[in-house]
Each structure stands twice: as structure tokens, then as C-alpha cells.
Amino acid sequence: MQWSLENGRYRQYFMIFQKAKDFGMGKRGSEEKIIEEIHYMSEVFENFKGKPFDASEAVNQLISNIISSIVYGSRFEYDDPEFQRMVNRGKKNAKLMVSPTIQLYNMFPRLGPWLKDWITLKKNIESNIEQVKGLVKNLQETLNAEDRRCLVDSFLIRQQEIKKSREQESPYYHENNLIITVTNLFAAGTDSTVNTLRWGLLLMAKYPHIQDHVQEELDRVTGGRQTRMVDRRNLPYTDAVLHEIQRLANIAPMSIPHITSCDVLFRGYHIKKGTTVIPLLTSVLYDESEWETPHTFNPGHFLDYHGQFRKRDAFMPFSAGRRACLGESLARMELFLIFTSLLQKFRFTPPSGVSESDLDLTPCFGLTLGPSPHKLCAVSRA
């Protein structure tokens, strides 16, 4: 997908994503949805009773349900077969999209019918579309213009308003655009946040002294109550740790392709309007001229001499400018509330017989860079 100011499809997504802000993209309503979902995930962690487990499935279900609440107005039970199919397809698609076979298809599309991964991905996408259509149909049957429950409701109500006012038919509010927007929200909003949280828990287990400092600050500031977004300004060390997790994790090293909207002169090079540009975020997040220890996990990168949080211009995991990640505010809220809530409830350690130094920080290549498969123990602090 190529993004630019002139790109009509980008403008379609941007307008509809603005509607998403009404249902949780950085607003208080989503804070309640996230906190509600954290309680369900905490129960999953508690059920392991301190034994080693892979947290990726529980975290994936958590994030998927938060998006479901925003998009559809309700959550799924974790054992709901429909929800499990949705989550599993999403995980599988994230792996397939970066597989060598799909890269080969991107270069030679005519090979598609003979490539197994392409056939599987195509079937999964079709299944996703059918599932979204079914969920949208259920909401449409109970639609009430006076009670907007979710993003889909807002879209459908706007669609009705356009028809009633006999306005010129909108190029944005049609079924296909709704389906694509919903599937994009799940694809873009799940994998990146899930992998960032997985990195966070792994780093806490690998560096217990940093985990100690975070938990001491949380206990002192909150007294054990549920954290809220307003607490962030009173938790400078925790905030610094979260920023450093995102910096070191570097989950989207090449961001997404963009297109120049005008002629650009960059470092002596002339880049014509309409040229595809891939911004290498790694070059900023690991820049040795910007960070004291760029390849080391060091929360001090975001702390001043007085131990207060400081912003850094070179911190841009969500990219920058007018084409930065549209879901940044939601992602930042999710990361803060989930990370702090889990650290309040649990201490994360390596499994018995595994030392902190044995925990591997080698990334695993996918749609985003996640940690290699691993297991941790979530020991209740109660």
C-alpha cells in the first residue's frame, strides 16, 4: 500500500479512523474497556499459578477484545469459537504476509494459484470478510440512531444520514470500505501492541532490578489501586521504562511505505514527487549520536538528572509527521494500562533452571519484530 496526501484510499481511511476516536481511540471510554479486559486476562495469568507459560496467546486475546469492544461495542469470551477463529486467523495471516512465498507472489502475482501460502492467505482473508459481514449484519438489525454503541454503528448511522439527506453518494460510506477498515484495524492494532507487550514482560524478567524499581514506584504512587492514565505523570520511571521498551524493541524497523507528495531535496538527493519512500526507523531509534547506549536496555535514556521523565525527539516508534500511526493514542493507552496493571499483580521471572542471562533478546521476524518464542512465570505478588 502506498500512502500519500493525494492517495484517495488513505483519505478514506483517515476520515473513518477519525470516527474511531469517538469510540476509544485515546478517549476515556477506551480506558474503561481496557481496564475491564485486563481483569479477564489477569485471571488467565493467575490460572497458571506461577508455572511457566507463553503469554502471547493471552495478550493476543486481550488486545483483540479491546479492538472488538471499540469496533463492535462488545467483547468476546476467550473460549468463544468465533473469537478463537478470529484471533488464530489474525496470527496466521501476520506470519503468512511476510513469508518468502508471499514476497515471491508480490514480485510475480501470476504465480499465486500455484503457491500454497498465497492460497491459504486468500482463504483466510475471505473468511475474515465473511465474519465481519456477519457481525455487521447483527449490529445493523439492532441499529438505533440515538444509541451509538461502536464504530460500526457510527459508520452505519452516517450512511443512513447521507441517504436521507439525498446528498451526493459518498465515496467513503459503503460496505466494502467498512469491511476493509475493520479488518485493517484488527491487523494494524493487534500484532504491533501484542509484540510490544511481549517484549516488555521479557525485559522485566531479564532485568529484575528494573522490574523492582517499577513495582516500587507503582506501589508508592498507587497504593495497589488500579492505575489510570492520569497516573502517568506521577510515574516517571515507569514511563521511561515503557518508552525504552518501545525504543529497543523497534517492532516496525521500516515503518510502512510512503509516497512523496511533492519534490523533495534530501541530503543532496533529489526525490521526485510520487516516489515510494521507506523510512528506516531503526536508524533513529538506534542512532549512536542520539542515545547514550543505543543497543542496551537503559530507561535512563528518558530520565533527566532529577529522575523526571524527559521527551526525546529521536523517539518515534509510531513514525512521525502527518502520516504517523493513526492508532498511536490507543496503543499508548493500552501499553501503559496493561503493563502497569500486570506489574502490580505479578512478578515475572524466567522458568526454573533458566537464568536471566539465558533469556534471548534475538527478535523473530514477522509482520512486526517480536521476541523469539519463550516462556515466563507470572508469580502473584499478593
LOLO-627268 format. One line per 4 residues: number of its first residue (from 1); for each residue x negated, y, z of N, C-alpha, C, O. Coordinates in steps of 0.1 Angstrom, whole numbers. Example, Ala and Ser with C-alpha at 12.3 -4.5 7.8 and 13.67 -1.06 7.14 Angstrom:
1> -132,-57,78,-123,-45,78,-132,-33,78,-142,-33,85; -128,-22,71,-137,-11,71,-129,0,79,-134,11,80
***
This chain:
1> -9,-12,0,0,0,0,-9,12,0,-18,13,8; -6,22,-9,-14,34,-9,-6,45,-4,6,47,-8; -12,53,5,-4,63,12,-9,77,8,-21,79,6; 0,86,5,-4,100,2,8,109,5,19,105,7
5> 5,122,4,16,132,6,26,130,-5,38,132,-3; 21,127,-17,31,126,-29,38,113,-29,48,111,-36; 33,103,-21,39,90,-22,53,89,-17,55,92,-5; 63,87,-26,77,87,-22,80,77,-11,88,80,-2
9> 74,65,-12,78,55,-2,73,59,12,80,56,21; 61,65,12,56,70,25,66,80,31,69,79,43; 71,89,23,81,99,28,94,92,33,99,96,43; 98,81,26,109,73,31,107,68,45,115,69,54
13> 96,61,46,92,55,59,91,66,70,96,64,81; 85,77,67,83,88,77,96,93,82,98,95,94; 106,95,73,119,100,77,126,91,86,132,95,96; 125,78,83,132,68,91,125,65,104,132,63,114
17> 112,66,104,104,64,116,108,76,126,107,74,138; 111,88,120,115,99,129,128,95,137,129,99,148; 136,88,130,148,83,137,145,73,148,151,73,158; 134,65,146,130,56,156,126,63,169,127,57,180
21> 121,75,168,117,82,180,129,85,189,128,86,201; 141,85,183,153,86,192,156,74,200,163,75,210; 149,63,197,152,51,204,140,44,210,138,32,210; 131,53,215,120,48,222,106,51,218,96,48,225
25> 104,57,206,90,60,202,84,71,210,83,83,205; 81,68,222,74,78,231,84,85,240,79,94,247; 96,82,241,106,88,250,109,80,262,105,68,263; 116,86,271,118,79,284,126,66,282,124,57,290
29> 135,66,272,143,54,270,134,41,268,138,31,273; 123,43,261,115,31,259,107,28,271,103,16,273; 104,37,280,97,34,293,105,24,301,100,14,306; 119,26,301,127,16,308,127,2,301,127,-8,308
33> 128,2,288,128,-10,281,115,-18,283,115,-30,285; 103,-11,283,90,-17,285,90,-23,299,85,-34,301; 94,-15,309,93,-20,323,102,-32,325,98,-41,332; 114,-31,319,123,-43,321,116,-56,315,117,-66,321
37> 110,-54,303,104,-66,297,91,-71,305,88,-83,305; 84,-62,311,72,-65,319,76,-75,330,69,-85,333; 88,-73,336,92,-83,347,94,-97,342,91,-106,348; 100,-98,329,101,-111,324,88,-118,321,86,-130,323
41> 78,-110,315,65,-115,312,58,-119,325,51,-129,325; 59,-111,335,52,-114,348,57,-128,353,49,-135,359; 69,-131,352,74,-144,356,67,-155,349,64,-166,354; 65,-153,335,58,-163,327,43,-165,333,39,-176,335
45> 37,-154,336,23,-155,342,23,-162,355,14,-170,358; 33,-159,363,34,-165,377,36,-180,376,31,-187,385; 43,-184,366,46,-199,365,33,-207,362,34,-219,365; 23,-201,358,10,-208,356,3,-210,370,-7,-218,370
49> 7,-203,380,2,-205,394,-13,-204,394,-20,-212,401; -19,-195,387,-34,-193,388,-42,-203,379,-54,-202,379; -35,-211,372,-42,-221,363,-46,-215,350,-39,-205,346; -56,-219,343,-60,-213,330,-49,-214,320,-42,-225,318
53> -47,-204,312,-37,-204,301,-41,-193,291,-48,-184,294; -35,-195,279,-37,-185,268,-26,-175,269,-14,-178,267; -29,-162,272,-19,-152,274,-13,-147,261,-4,-139,261; -19,-151,250,-15,-144,237,0,-146,234,7,-137,229
57> 6,-158,237,20,-161,234,29,-152,242,38,-146,237; 26,-151,255,35,-143,264,34,-129,260,44,-122,260; 22,-124,257,21,-110,253,27,-107,240,33,-96,238; 26,-116,231,33,-115,218,48,-114,220,55,-106,213
61> 54,-123,228,68,-122,231,72,-109,237,83,-104,234; 64,-104,246,67,-92,253,68,-80,243,78,-73,243; 58,-79,235,58,-67,225,69,-69,215,75,-59,211; 71,-81,210,82,-84,200,96,-80,206,104,-74,199
65> 98,-83,219,110,-80,225,112,-65,228,123,-60,227; 101,-58,230,102,-43,232,107,-37,219,116,-28,219; 101,-41,208,105,-36,195,119,-40,191,127,-33,186; 123,-53,195,137,-57,193,147,-48,200,157,-45,195
69> 143,-44,213,152,-35,220,154,-22,213,165,-16,214; 143,-17,208,144,-4,201,151,-5,187,159,4,184; 148,-16,180,154,-17,167,169,-22,167,177,-17,161; 171,-33,176,184,-39,176,193,-36,189,204,-39,189
73> 186,-29,198,194,-25,210,195,-36,221,202,-33,231; 189,-47,219,189,-58,229,177,-67,228,170,-67,218; 174,-74,239,162,-83,239,167,-97,237,179,-100,237; 157,-106,234,160,-120,233,155,-127,245,145,-123,251
77> 161,-139,248,155,-147,258,143,-154,251,143,-157,239; 132,-156,259,120,-162,253,122,-176,247,114,-179,238; 131,-183,252,134,-197,247,144,-197,236,148,-208,232; 149,-185,232,159,-184,221,152,-189,208,142,-183,204
81> 158,-200,201,151,-205,189,150,-194,178,139,-194,171; 159,-185,177,158,-175,167,147,-166,170,139,-162,161; 145,-162,182,134,-153,187,121,-160,185,111,-154,180; 120,-173,188,107,-180,187,104,-182,172,92,-181,169
85> 113,-184,163,110,-184,149,105,-171,144,96,-170,136; 111,-160,149,107,-146,145,92,-144,149,84,-139,141; 89,-147,162,76,-145,167,65,-154,160,55,-149,156; 69,-166,158,59,-176,152,57,-172,137,45,-173,132
89> 67,-168,130,65,-163,116,56,-151,116,48,-150,107; 58,-142,125,50,-130,125,35,-133,128,27,-127,121; 33,-142,137,19,-146,139,12,-153,127,1,-150,123; 20,-161,121,15,-169,109,13,-159,98,3,-160,91
93> 22,-150,96,20,-140,85,8,-132,87,1,-129,77; 5,-128,99,-6,-120,102,-19,-127,98,-29,-120,93; -20,-140,100,-31,-148,96,-32,-150,81,-42,-149,75; -20,-153,75,-20,-155,61,-24,-143,52,-30,-144,42
97> -20,-131,57,-22,-119,49,-36,-116,47,-40,-109,37; -45,-121,56,-59,-118,54,-67,-131,50,-79,-131,51; -60,-141,47,-67,-154,43,-74,-152,29,-69,-144,21; -84,-159,27,-91,-158,14,-82,-161,2,-83,-155,-9
101> -72,-170,4,-63,-173,-7,-54,-161,-11,-52,-158,-23; -49,-154,-1,-41,-142,-4,-50,-131,-10,-45,-123,-18; -63,-130,-5,-72,-120,-11,-74,-123,-26,-74,-114,-35; -75,-136,-29,-76,-141,-43,-63,-137,-51,-64,-133,-62
105> -52,-139,-45,-39,-135,-51,-38,-120,-54,-34,-116,-65; -43,-112,-45,-43,-98,-47,-51,-94,-59,-48,-84,-66; -62,-101,-62,-70,-98,-74,-64,-105,-86,-66,-99,-97; -58,-116,-85,-53,-123,-96,-39,-128,-93,-36,-140,-91
109> -29,-119,-94,-15,-122,-90,-9,-134,-97,0,-141,-92; -13,-137,-109,-7,-148,-117,-10,-161,-111,-3,-171,-114; -20,-162,-102,-23,-174,-95,-13,-178,-84,-13,-189,-79; -5,-168,-80,4,-170,-69,12,-184,-69,11,-190,-58
113> 19,-188,-79,27,-200,-79,18,-213,-76,24,-223,-73; 5,-212,-77,-4,-223,-75,-11,-223,-62,-20,-231,-59; -9,-212,-54,-16,-210,-41,-7,-213,-30,4,-207,-28; -11,-223,-22,-2,-228,-10,1,-217,0,12,-215,4
117> -10,-209,3,-8,-198,13,2,-188,8,10,-182,15; 1,-185,-5,10,-175,-11,24,-180,-11,33,-172,-7; 26,-192,-14,40,-198,-13,45,-198,1,57,-194,3; 37,-201,11,42,-201,25,45,-187,29,55,-185,35
121> 36,-177,26,38,-163,30,51,-158,23,59,-151,30; 53,-161,11,65,-157,3,78,-162,10,88,-155,12; 78,-175,14,89,-181,21,92,-175,34,103,-172,38; 81,-172,42,82,-166,55,88,-152,53,97,-148,62
125> 84,-144,43,89,-131,41,104,-132,38,112,-124,43; 108,-141,30,122,-143,26,130,-147,39,141,-142,40; 124,-155,47,131,-159,60,133,-147,69,143,-145,75; 123,-139,70,123,-126,78,135,-117,73,142,-112,81
129> 136,-116,60,146,-107,54,160,-113,57,169,-105,61; 162,-126,56,175,-132,59,178,-130,73,190,-127,77; 168,-131,82,171,-130,96,175,-115,100,184,-113,107; 167,-106,94,171,-91,96,185,-88,91,192,-81,98
133> 188,-93,79,201,-91,74,212,-96,83,222,-90,85; 210,-108,89,220,-114,98,222,-105,111,233,-103,115; 210,-100,116,211,-92,128,217,-78,125,225,-73,134; 214,-73,114,220,-60,110,235,-62,108,243,-53,112
137> 239,-73,102,253,-75,99,261,-76,113,272,-70,114; 255,-82,123,262,-83,136,264,-69,142,274,-66,148; 254,-61,140,255,-47,146,265,-39,138,272,-30,144; 265,-41,125,274,-34,116,289,-37,120,297,-28,119
141> 292,-49,124,305,-53,127,310,-47,140,322,-45,142; 301,-42,149,305,-36,162,300,-22,162,299,-16,173; 298,-16,151,292,-2,150,302,8,155,314,8,152; 297,17,164,305,28,169,297,41,168,287,42,174
145> 302,50,160,295,63,158,293,71,171,284,79,171; 301,68,181,299,75,194,290,69,203,287,74,214; 285,57,200,276,50,208,264,44,200,265,32,196; 254,52,199,242,47,191,233,39,200,227,44,209
149> 233,26,197,226,16,206,211,14,202,203,10,210; 207,18,190,194,14,185,191,21,172,199,28,166; 179,18,166,175,23,154,184,19,142,188,28,134; 188,7,142,197,2,131,210,10,131,215,14,121
153> 216,12,143,228,19,145,227,33,139,235,38,131; 216,40,142,213,53,138,213,54,122,218,63,116; 206,44,117,205,43,102,219,41,96,222,48,86; 227,32,101,240,29,95,249,41,97,257,43,88
157> 249,47,108,258,59,110,254,70,100,263,77,95; 241,72,99,237,83,89,242,79,75,246,87,67; 241,66,72,245,61,59,260,64,57,264,68,46; 268,62,67,283,65,67,285,80,65,294,84,57
161> 278,88,72,280,102,71,277,108,57,284,116,52; 267,102,51,264,106,37,276,103,28,279,110,19; 281,91,29,292,86,21,305,95,23,312,99,14; 308,98,36,320,106,39,318,120,34,328,126,29
165> 307,126,35,305,140,30,303,141,15,303,152,10; 303,129,9,302,129,-6,289,136,-11,289,142,-22; 279,135,-2,266,141,-6,260,132,-18,265,121,-20; 250,138,-24,244,131,-35,238,118,-28,232,119,-17
169> 239,107,-35,234,95,-29,220,96,-25,211,100,-32; 217,92,-12,204,93,-6,194,83,-12,198,71,-13; 182,86,-15,172,76,-19,166,68,-8,158,59,-9; 170,72,5,164,66,17,173,57,24,169,46,28
173> 186,60,25,195,52,33,203,41,26,215,42,23; 195,31,23,201,19,16,196,7,23,186,7,30; 203,-5,21,200,-17,28,185,-21,26,179,-25,36; 180,-21,15,167,-26,12,156,-18,20,147,-23,26
177> 158,-5,21,149,4,29,150,1,44,140,1,51; 162,-2,49,164,-5,63,156,-18,66,149,-19,76; 158,-28,57,152,-41,60,137,-40,60,130,-46,68; 131,-33,50,117,-31,49,111,-23,61,101,-26,66
181> 119,-13,65,115,-5,77,114,-14,89,105,-13,97; 124,-22,91,125,-31,103,113,-41,103,107,-43,113; 111,-47,92,100,-57,91,87,-50,93,78,-56,98; 85,-38,87,73,-31,89,70,-27,104,59,-28,109
185> 81,-23,111,80,-20,125,75,-32,133,66,-31,141; 80,-44,130,76,-56,137,61,-59,133,53,-63,142; 58,-59,120,45,-63,116,34,-53,121,24,-57,126; 37,-40,120,27,-30,124,26,-28,139,16,-25,145
189> 38,-30,146,38,-27,160,35,-39,169,34,-37,181; 34,-51,164,31,-62,173,17,-66,173,11,-66,184; 11,-70,162,-2,-76,162,-13,-66,168,-21,-71,176; -12,-53,165,-22,-44,170,-21,-43,185,-32,-43,192
193> -9,-41,191,-8,-39,205,-11,-52,213,-17,-52,223; -7,-63,207,-10,-76,213,-25,-78,215,-29,-82,225; -32,-76,204,-46,-78,204,-54,-69,213,-63,-72,220; -49,-56,214,-55,-47,223,-53,-51,238,-63,-50,246
197> -41,-56,241,-39,-61,255,-47,-73,258,-52,-75,269; -48,-82,248,-57,-94,250,-71,-90,253,-78,-96,261; -76,-80,245,-90,-75,248,-91,-70,262,-100,-72,269; -80,-62,266,-81,-56,279,-82,-66,290,-90,-65,300
201> -74,-77,290,-74,-87,300,-87,-95,300,-93,-98,311; -92,-98,288,-105,-105,287,-117,-96,293,-125,-101,300; -117,-83,290,-127,-74,295,-126,-73,310,-136,-72,317; -114,-73,316,-113,-73,330,-119,-85,337,-125,-84,347
205> -116,-97,331,-122,-109,336,-137,-110,335,-144,-115,343; -142,-104,324,-157,-104,322,-164,-94,330,-176,-96,334; -157,-83,334,-164,-72,342,-155,-70,355,-148,-60,356; -156,-80,364,-148,-79,377,-150,-66,385,-141,-62,392
209> -162,-60,384,-164,-48,392,-155,-36,386,-151,-28,394; -153,-36,373,-145,-26,367,-130,-29,371,-122,-20,374; -126,-42,371,-113,-46,375,-110,-42,389,-99,-37,392; -120,-44,398,-119,-39,412,-116,-25,413,-107,-20,421
213> -123,-17,405,-122,-2,406,-108,2,401,-102,11,407; -103,-4,390,-90,-1,385,-79,-5,396,-70,3,398; -80,-16,402,-70,-21,411,-70,-12,424,-60,-9,430; -82,-8,428,-83,1,440,-76,14,437,-69,19,446
217> -78,20,425,-72,32,422,-57,31,421,-49,39,425; -52,20,414,-38,17,413,-31,16,427,-21,22,429; -38,8,436,-32,6,449,-31,20,457,-22,22,464; -42,28,456,-43,40,463,-32,50,458,-26,57,466
221> -30,51,445,-21,61,439,-7,57,439,2,65,442; -4,44,436,10,40,435,15,33,448,27,32,450; 6,28,456,11,20,468,18,8,465,26,3,473; 16,2,453,22,-10,449,35,-9,442,41,-19,437
225> 41,4,441,53,5,433,50,4,418,39,5,414; 61,3,410,59,2,396,53,15,390,58,26,393; 43,14,382,37,25,376,47,32,365,55,25,359; 45,45,364,53,52,354,43,61,346,32,63,350
229> 48,66,334,39,73,326,34,86,333,23,91,330; 42,91,342,38,104,349,26,101,358,19,110,362; 23,88,361,12,85,370,-1,86,363,-12,86,369; -1,86,350,-13,85,342,-23,96,345,-35,93,346
233> -18,108,348,-27,119,350,-34,118,364,-45,124,367; -28,109,373,-34,107,386,-43,94,387,-47,90,397; -45,88,375,-53,76,374,-64,77,364,-64,70,354; -73,87,366,-83,90,356,-92,78,353,-96,76,341
237> -96,70,363,-105,58,360,-97,48,351,-103,43,342; -85,45,355,-77,35,348,-75,40,333,-76,32,324; -72,53,332,-70,59,318,-83,57,310,-82,54,298; -94,60,317,-107,59,310,-110,44,305,-115,42,294
241> -106,35,314,-108,20,310,-99,17,298,-104,10,289; -87,22,298,-78,19,287,-83,24,274,-83,18,263; -89,37,274,-94,43,262,-107,35,258,-109,33,246; -115,30,268,-127,23,264,-124,9,258,-131,4,249
245> -113,3,263,-108,-9,257,-105,-7,242,-109,-15,234; -98,3,239,-94,6,226,-106,9,217,-107,5,205; -115,17,223,-127,20,215,-136,8,212,-139,6,200; -139,0,222,-148,-11,220,-141,-22,212,-147,-29,203
249> -128,-24,214,-120,-35,206,-120,-32,191,-121,-41,183; -118,-19,188,-120,-15,174,-111,-24,165,-116,-30,155; -98,-25,169,-90,-36,162,-86,-33,148,-83,-42,140; -87,-20,143,-84,-17,129,-96,-10,123,-95,2,121
253> -107,-17,121,-120,-10,117,-119,-2,104,-126,7,103; -110,-6,95,-109,1,82,-96,8,81,-92,11,70; -89,9,92,-76,16,92,-67,10,81,-67,-2,79; -61,18,73,-53,13,61,-57,23,49,-61,34,51
257> -56,18,37,-59,26,25,-51,39,25,-39,38,27; -57,50,21,-51,62,19,-53,67,4,-62,61,-2; -47,77,0,-49,83,-13,-51,98,-11,-44,105,-4; -62,104,-17,-64,118,-16,-53,126,-23,-49,123,-34
261> -47,136,-15,-36,144,-21,-41,156,-29,-33,163,-35; -54,158,-29,-60,169,-37,-74,165,-39,-80,156,-33; -81,173,-48,-95,171,-50,-103,174,-37,-99,184,-30; -113,166,-34,-120,168,-21,-135,168,-24,-140,160,-31
265> -142,177,-17,-157,177,-17,-161,172,-3,-159,179,7; -167,160,-3,-171,154,10,-186,150,10,-190,141,2; -194,157,18,-208,154,19,-215,154,5,-223,145,2; -211,163,-3,-217,164,-16,-211,156,-27,-215,157,-39
269> -201,148,-23,-195,139,-33,-181,145,-37,-173,150,-28; -178,145,-50,-165,150,-54,-156,138,-56,-158,129,-63; -145,139,-48,-135,128,-48,-122,134,-54,-116,143,-49; -118,128,-65,-106,133,-73,-93,130,-66,-92,121,-58
273> -84,139,-68,-70,137,-63,-65,123,-68,-67,120,-80; -58,115,-59,-53,103,-63,-63,91,-61,-60,80,-65; -74,94,-56,-84,83,-53,-81,75,-40,-78,82,-30; -81,62,-41,-79,54,-29,-91,55,-20,-103,53,-24
277> -89,58,-7,-99,60,3,-97,51,14,-85,50,19; -107,44,19,-106,35,31,-114,41,42,-126,41,41; -108,47,52,-115,53,63,-121,43,72,-113,35,78; -134,43,74,-141,33,83,-141,38,97,-150,46,101
281> -131,34,105,-130,39,119,-142,35,128,-146,41,137; -148,23,124,-159,18,132,-170,28,132,-177,30,142; -172,35,121,-183,45,120,-182,56,130,-192,62,134; -169,59,135,-167,69,145,-167,63,159,-173,68,168
285> -160,52,161,-158,45,174,-172,40,179,-173,38,191; -181,37,170,-194,31,174,-205,41,171,-217,37,170; -202,53,168,-212,63,164,-222,66,176,-218,70,186; -235,63,173,-245,64,183,-248,79,187,-253,82,197
289> -244,88,178,-246,102,181,-234,108,190,-235,119,195; -223,100,191,-211,104,198,-210,97,212,-205,103,221; -215,85,213,-213,77,225,-226,73,231,-236,70,224; -227,74,244,-240,71,251,-244,57,250,-256,54,247
293> -234,48,251,-237,33,249,-226,27,240,-217,20,245; -227,30,227,-216,26,218,-212,11,218,-201,8,215; -222,3,220,-219,-12,219,-217,-19,232,-217,-31,233; -215,-11,243,-213,-16,256,-200,-11,262,-196,0,259
297> -194,-20,270,-181,-16,276,-184,-6,288,-189,-10,298; -181,6,286,-185,17,295,-174,27,297,-173,37,289; -165,26,307,-155,36,309,-160,50,312,-153,60,310; -173,51,316,-179,64,318,-179,73,305,-181,85,306
301> -177,67,294,-176,75,282,-165,85,283,-165,95,276; -154,82,291,-143,90,292,-141,97,305,-130,101,309; -152,98,313,-152,104,326,-162,116,327,-173,114,321; -158,127,333,-168,138,335,-176,136,348,-174,126,354
305> -184,146,351,-192,144,363,-184,143,376,-190,139,386; -172,148,376,-164,147,388,-154,135,388,-146,134,397; -156,126,378,-148,114,378,-134,117,372,-125,108,374; -132,128,366,-119,131,359,-120,127,345,-130,127,338
309> -108,124,340,-107,119,326,-111,130,316,-107,142,318; -118,127,306,-121,137,295,-118,131,282,-121,120,279; -113,140,273,-110,136,260,-122,136,251,-131,144,254; -123,127,241,-134,127,232,-129,128,218,-120,120,214
313> -134,137,210,-130,139,196,-132,127,188,-125,124,178; -142,119,191,-146,107,183,-137,95,187,-139,84,181; -128,96,196,-118,86,199,-107,86,190,-98,95,191; -106,78,180,-95,78,170,-91,64,166,-92,61,154
317> -87,55,175,-83,41,171,-70,41,163,-67,32,156; -62,52,164,-50,53,156,-52,61,143,-42,65,137; -65,63,139,-68,72,128,-66,86,132,-65,89,144; -65,95,122,-63,109,126,-56,117,115,-54,111,104
321> -52,129,117,-45,137,107,-31,134,106,-25,127,114; -25,139,95,-11,137,92,-7,123,89,5,119,90; -17,115,86,-14,101,82,-19,91,93,-22,80,91; -19,96,106,-23,88,117,-11,78,120,0,80,114
325> -14,68,128,-3,58,131,9,65,136,9,72,146; 21,61,130,34,67,134,38,62,147,46,68,154; 33,50,151,37,44,164,28,46,175,29,39,185; 19,56,174,9,59,184,15,61,198,10,55,208
329> 25,70,199,31,73,212,37,61,219,35,59,231; 43,52,211,49,40,217,38,31,221,38,25,232; 28,29,213,17,20,216,9,24,229,6,16,237; 7,37,230,0,43,242,8,40,254,3,37,265
333> 22,41,253,30,39,265,30,24,268,29,21,280; 31,15,258,31,1,261,18,-3,267,18,-10,277; 7,2,262,-6,-2,268,-8,2,282,-12,-6,290; -4,14,285,-6,19,299,3,12,309,-1,7,319
337> 16,11,305,26,4,315,23,-11,317,23,-16,328; 20,-18,306,18,-32,307,5,-35,314,4,-43,323; -6,-28,310,-19,-30,316,-19,-28,331,-23,-36,339; -14,-16,335,-13,-13,349,-4,-22,357,-8,-26,368
341> 7,-26,351,16,-35,358,10,-48,361,11,-54,372; 3,-54,351,-4,-67,352,-15,-66,362,-17,-75,370; -23,-55,362,-34,-54,371,-29,-52,386,-36,-55,395; -17,-46,387,-11,-45,401,-7,-59,406,-9,-62,418
345> -3,-68,397,3,-80,402,-7,-92,402,-7,-101,410; -17,-91,393,-26,-103,391,-41,-98,391,-44,-87,387; -49,-108,395,-64,-106,393,-68,-116,382,-64,-128,383; -74,-111,371,-78,-120,360,-92,-125,361,-101,-117,363
349> -94,-138,360,-107,-144,362,-109,-155,351,-99,-160,345; -121,-159,349,-124,-170,340,-119,-183,346,-118,-184,359; -117,-193,338,-113,-206,344,-125,-212,352,-136,-208,351; -122,-221,361,-132,-228,369,-143,-234,361,-140,-241,351
353> -155,-232,364,-166,-237,357,-171,-228,346,-181,-231,339; -164,-217,344,-168,-207,333,-172,-194,340,-164,-189,348; -184,-189,337,-188,-177,343,-184,-165,335,-180,-166,324; -185,-153,341,-181,-141,334,-190,-139,321,-185,-135,311
357> -203,-143,323,-212,-141,311,-208,-151,300,-212,-149,288; -201,-162,303,-197,-171,293,-185,-166,284,-183,-172,273; -178,-157,289,-167,-152,281,-172,-145,269,-180,-135,269; -167,-149,257,-172,-145,244,-164,-132,239,-152,-132,239
361> -172,-122,236,-166,-110,230,-167,-109,215,-165,-98,209; -170,-120,209,-170,-120,194,-156,-119,189,-148,-128,192; -153,-109,180,-140,-108,175,-136,-119,165,-144,-125,159; -123,-121,164,-117,-131,155,-110,-123,144,-101,-115,147
365> -114,-124,132,-109,-117,121,-95,-120,118,-91,-132,117; -86,-110,116,-72,-112,112,-67,-99,107,-74,-91,101; -53,-98,107,-47,-85,103,-53,-74,111,-56,-63,106; -56,-76,124,-64,-67,132,-75,-76,139,-73,-88,139
369> -85,-70,145,-95,-78,151,-91,-81,166,-90,-73,174; -89,-94,168,-85,-99,182,-97,-107,188,-106,-110,181; -96,-109,201,-107,-118,207,-106,-132,202,-95,-136,198; -117,-139,203,-116,-153,200,-107,-161,209,-105,-156,221
373> -101,-172,205,-92,-179,214,-99,-182,228,-110,-187,228; -92,-180,238,-97,-182,252,-86,-184,262,-74,-181,259; -90,-188,274,-80,-190,285,-85,-182,297,-97,-181,299; -76,-176,304,-79,-169,316,-70,-174,328,-60,-180,325
377> -73,-171,340,-65,-174,351,-59,-160,356,-66,-151,358; -46,-160,358,-39,-149,364,-35,-152,379,-25,-159,381; -44,-148,388,-42,-151,402,-34,-140,409,-37,-128,408; -22,-144,415,-14,-135,421,-21,-127,432,-27,-133,440
381> -19,-114,433,-25,-106,443,-17,-105,455,-21,-100,466; -5,-110,454,5,-110,466,0,-118,477,6,-119,488
***
